[in-house]
Amino acid sequence: MCLSLSPEFPLVSLLQKTPPSPVSCHATGFYPDRATMFWRRDGEELQEDVNYGELLNNHDGTFQMSVDLDLSLVRRGDWSRYRCMFQFSDVDQAIVTNLDPALIKTNWVEETPGTALVIALSAVVALLVVMATVIYIVYRKKKVEKPVMAVIILTFSCGAGQKPHLV
């Protein structure tokens, strides 16, 4: 448990799952819990396109919180106008994090166009191999199942008063 009376400032990070998803400004490791976090554009606090997360306890007695910004309608060239602000209620100083694509942490890896082409071509080749195998098996099966025409000639030989028998 945190017994310090002086504030412990947070680690603030920008997080994003994929490019179309909102950017989350996440602060963790701060104490006390009397803090606010918000997004600004051109110095004005945003009220729209913002989703405020819950204040959560960390295992060490500190806290974490986040605020998400929906950038779906914002041109990438305008991102420099946005700032994430973290501020304790009784401290004048704020932690300011500029919205910079280089600062955003993500697990998402951009797929290169060549990768999609290789996957598509591999799928086509695999499909052709399967089709050729099926055609070959059907052809061989039909060839084996053709009945062989055999002519059996029976010759009967009978003498007077004898029963016919095969010769």
ZAKELO-544573 format. One record per residue (C-alpha): x, y, z; residue in one letter. Coordinates in steps of 0.25 Angstrom, whole numbers, padded with zeros to 4 digits, always signed. Each point is the difference from the previous one (the first is absolute). Layout:
N
XYZA ...
% end
This chain:
167
+0000+0000+0000M +0005+0014-0003C +0002+0008+0012L +0006+0012-0007S -0006+0014+0002L +0006+0006-0012S -0005-0004-0013P +0006-0011-0009E -0001+0004-0014F -0004-0010-0010P +0006-0007-0012L -0009+0006-0012V -0001-0008-0013S -0007+0000-0013L -0006-0013-0004L -0008-0005-0013Q -0004-0014-0004K -0002+0003-0015T +0001+0013-0008P -0015+0001-0001P -0002-0002+0015S +0000+0012+0010P +0013+0005+0006V +0000-0003+0015S +0008+0009+0009C +0004-0008+0012H +0006+0004+0014A +0004-0010+0010T +0008+0000+0013G -0005+0013+0006F -0004+0004+0014Y -0010+0006+0005P -0012-0004-0008D -0005+0015-0001R +0004+0002-0014A -0006+0004-0013T +0003-0004-0014M -0005+0005-0013F +0003+0004-0015W +0002+0014-0005R +0000+0005-0015R +0006+0013-0002D +0000+0003+0015G -0015-0003+0002E -0005-0012+0008E -0007-0010-0009L -0014-0005+0004Q -0004-0008-0013E +0007-0012-0005D +0006-0003+0013V -0002-0012+0009N +0004+0001+0015Y +0005-0013+0006G -0002-0004+0015E +0010+0003+0011L +0006-0013+0004L +0009-0005+0011N +0014-0006-0002N +0005-0011+0009H +0010+0010+0006D -0010+0010+0005G +0002+0009-0012T -0011+0003-0010F -0002+0000-0015Q -0010+0006-0010M -0002+0003-0015S -0007+0008-0009V -0003-0004-0015D +0000+0009-0012L -0008-0004-0013D +0009+0005-0011L -0009-0006-0011S -0004+0014-0006L +0014+0007+0003V +0010+0001-0011R +0014-0005+0004R +0006+0013-0004G -0009+0006+0011D +0005-0009+0011W +0010+0010+0005S -0012+0009+0005R -0003-0010+0011Y +0005-0002+0014R -0003-0010+0011C +0000+0007+0014M +0002-0006+0013F -0001+0008+0013Q -0001-0002+0015F -0012+0008+0006S +0009+0008+0009D +0013+0002-0008V +0001+0011-0011D +0010-0008-0008Q -0006-0009-0011A +0006-0012-0008I -0002+0003-0015V +0001-0011-0010T +0000+0005-0015N -0008-0009-0010L +0012-0005-0008D -0001-0013-0008P +0015-0003+0004A -0004+0000+0014L -0012-0010-0001I +0002-0014+0005K -0007-0011-0008T +0001-0015-0002N -0006+0002-0014W +0010-0004-0012V -0003+0006-0014E -0001-0011-0010E +0008+0003-0012T -0007-0001-0014P +0010-0011-0004G -0004-0009+0012T -0015+0000-0005A +0005-0004-0014L +0008-0011+0005V -0011-0005+0008I -0010+0000-0012A +0010-0006-0009L +0003-0011+0010S -0015-0003+0001A -0002-0001-0015V +0011-0010-0001V -0005-0008+0011A -0014+0000-0006L +0006-0005-0014L +0008-0011+0007V -0013-0005+0007V -0008+0001-0013M +0011-0008-0008A +0001-0011+0010T -0015-0002+0001V -0001+0000-0016I +0011-0010+0000Y -0006-0009+0010I -0014+0000-0007V +0007-0003-0013Y +0007-0012+0006R -0012-0005+0007K -0008+0000-0013K +0011-0007-0008K +0000-0011+0010V -0015-0002+0001E -0002-0002-0015K -0005-0014-0002P +0009-0009-0009V -0008-0006-0011M +0003-0015+0000A -0007-0009-0010V -0001-0014+0005I -0002-0010-0010I -0006-0013+0005L +0001-0012-0009T -0009-0011+0003F +0002-0014-0005S -0010-0010+0000C -0001-0014-0004G -0012-0008-0003A -0007-0003+0013G +0010+0008+0008Q -0002+0012+0009K +0006+0013-0006P +0013+0003+0007H +0011+0011-0001L +0012-0003-0009V 
% end
